[in-house]
Amino acid sequence: MAKTALSLVPLHRNDLPVDTVDLARFLLGKYLVHDLPEGRVAGRIVETEAYPVGDSTNHAYPGRRAFNGSMFLERGHAYVRLTYGVYNVINVVSEGEGTGAAALIRALEPVEGIEWMRARRPGTKPRDLTRGPGRLALALGIGPGFDGADLCTGHGLWLGTAGHAPTPFAVTTRIGIARETHRLLRFYVPGSPFVSGPRKLLSGVTPASS
């Protein structure tokens, strides 16, 4: 895991695909960054999960509610949701304003501010600091106050790119849900030790690149 500062460029809203599935693939290899008073924490996105329009597991499926209002913002905003009454998770809103869909960030490769991540998750193995949506939100200091935050500003909590070539990816079934588990809507970077979930599920079809 790299410990030196990265040269990152903020992602603009126009950089983000509108379609939810396309956005989930696009986010692989990009960076989630949180600029804290004590320093920057950042991780390379290695796993995402798409929750498109019409999907019964999409939190916006029942329509706009008080808890899911941020899902109906412009793409590139954050939807932060408490799950199991314990863990916050962060999604990137997709589609057009008023629609209601998002891509869940499931796992990161820690690359900057690792000492601050360890302070939030003491005793955790380096591989497990940000392997899973609840773990990464905790390690990066992402709480409910970031629900609705604009991730395209280049400050605070934001999405960035290092300008590398497209990231190869694989696709498999989603995990952590009770319905529509057969759908191939979880995307990950093949071979990354930071991808979450059972290893036996990471055997999906591998397209050429994102």
Phi, psi and omega in degrees: 000126182291143180245355181274157181294140179267153172262098186248145176249129179299143173278134176267160182302322180292343177285337188273128174301147179284316183296138185298313181294318177298321179295317180301320178289318183300324185292339178298132182087349175274181187234139170256124189236140173229114178273108182258162176304325181275351180145178183268138168242140183206152176215149176276129183286123182240357180203135178221168178218130183267137175233082188281174176300136178089352179280125185292346177267354175293128182297343178268359184304319180285356184105178182292130177226173180299323185282338186244017185303326182292341179290346182260008175282179174298154177301151180094000173267163180266139168244107181254126187228137175278126180244146180056019179069010187229311191252133169275144175229153182243132175242153173256120182295142183234186177063194182270160179303133180092000185270301179099082177197163183195164174245123179281133172272114187264329184202149178232154165263114181298132182229341181209143181071031185297328180296326178286326176297317180295327178295327179278336181230066185298142178080002182275138175296144181309320182296334186260002183303316185228029180264091184127146188295323178288321179296316184291323178296319178294314182297326181267002178071037181260114180239187184299338179295346179266000177298125181088359180295144177278117183272007183247026183262339182082010175212163184071240174257122187208165177257138180221171177224148176263003176074023180282173176295159178309143184271123174300146181216164174233164182230144178209186181283157181281159179229163177081011178231164184256343183235159176052037182285348182280346188285135181275081186230015174250126185243143183207162177273115183300137176085353180286127179286355184264357178291141184271173175085173180297137180300328185294340180276348185270062181222037183282180176287134185253104174294173185291312183195169178278000000 
